Amino acid sequence: MTKATLFLLSLFALILSYPARGAAEEYNAKNLTLEECVQIALQNSTSGIKAERALKLSGSDVLRNYGKFLPHVSASASYSPATMQRSWSTTSEGYTKTKIESTSLALTATLNIFNGLSDYASLKAALSAKKSARHTLARAYETIAYDITQSYYQALLEGELMLIAREDLRSSRDQLKLTGRQFEVGLKSMTDLYQQQAETASRELVLIQAESRARRSTLELLRRLQIDPESTIGLADPPALGTDLPVNSADSLTARALRNRRDLKASERNARALKWKVTSARGARWPSLDASFSVGTGGTSYLSGSSPLYTEYDSPTIQEQLENSGNYAVSLNLNWSIFDGFQTGYAVQAAKISHLNSMQDYDDLQRTIQIDIQQQLGDYNSARTEIITAETSLKAAEAAWNAVRRKYELGAAGFVDLSAARSTLFDARSSLTRAKYNLALQKNILDYTTGSIPLPPVQQD
């Protein structure tokens, strides 16, 4: 573990910053732990940001549906400084021309009393949709944490495999030096020397490939963190990789998943919301009853006029008319759409189909979870068995390598035997390392499948 960490610290000089948070210096030359990587990804991930915005929008939708139970109030005012009116007058047998000034003020409040429970159903649908958005946000965070954990372990695994390749190359070079000295004193042939040189060159190629994979995996982790290159970072010591991580039976894991999976809860809440939308669509078949109250006032002042028989009339000022000519009205309005061209029938049918589709998605997700539990539990048990086999193989490979190397130095074994023993030892070390990390990765997959990935307390609902 420590060698892999030292390599990752020395190999990668990449940059970390928080443009939106303004905290680039906080992680300058810092070794990031798995928990810190998860925190960074939770803050920067596009999927998490979009899920947060969707939750905010659902909250606004709830407030909008609450507002339907409150009166709708509107105010209006108008002022016309001059209006010219010209018309024919039968009494004066001529055209009448009048210029007036007018002002009006009005305030109207309307409250829906009944509309077929459409507003109530819309509110219930909005509340269920908000809960669904909250679960969707939590599942998005779990997905981010799962993805970062996988990438983090993969980067450390490639780093350790590179160190194994480097150590194998060092052993091959030491053997090359020994073979060269033995050739000089006549203990080894030219063929043995050439074979050892070819073997060393092959190990150098293996190391180059391992370094490339390690660099690529670490860059992939940083890409998932969505950080800008401004601070030199590294990866801290990885958490201890247990070789015997206990898990429960498939039945208990399935029950836990069905109880904890946020995407399953979101699907169930979404189905509830769509069911309430069916009720909301049916409300259009019922009459709508509204109570209305309005109050207003106005005034008109004659500025000038002309006609063959025109007579001027004194009138109160506009201000006096506004103060003394107020009026109000209270009314009940009933509106019932008898036939709307089958529009309501279509809306109800569309809402029903959406609800049925959501229930189908919910059932499919349940079955998928049950199958995934069976599959992931089998993979986890296989990973535990692989560790036991890999440990046994490594012990045998180390013993075989030590024995063949001593024989080769004494001239009792050929180069082919030595090369085969070295390759077997290299493969055994690599296999054990992969098996340990594979077990940790499989445990992470199980946690994700059962909805047990821990999240920061602020994200819990």
KATA-V276240 format. One record per run of one state. SS is the DSSP state (helix for helix, strand for strand, loop for the rest). FROM is the first residue (numbers start at 1). TO is the last residue. If there is no record, write none. Layout:
((SS:FROM:TO) (SS:FROM:TO))
This chain:
((loop:1:1) (helix:2:11) (loop:12:13) (strand:14:14) (loop:15:23) (helix:24:27) (loop:28:29) (strand:30:32) (loop:33:33) (helix:34:44) (loop:45:45) (helix:46:69) (loop:70:71) (strand:72:89) (loop:90:93) (strand:94:114) (loop:115:117) (helix:118:184) (loop:185:189) (helix:190:225) (loop:226:232) (strand:233:235) (loop:236:249) (helix:250:260) (loop:261:261) (helix:262:285) (loop:286:287) (strand:288:306) (loop:307:317) (helix:318:324) (loop:325:326) (strand:327:335) (loop:336:342) (helix:343:410) (loop:411:414) (helix:415:449) (loop:450:456) (helix:457:459) (loop:460:461))
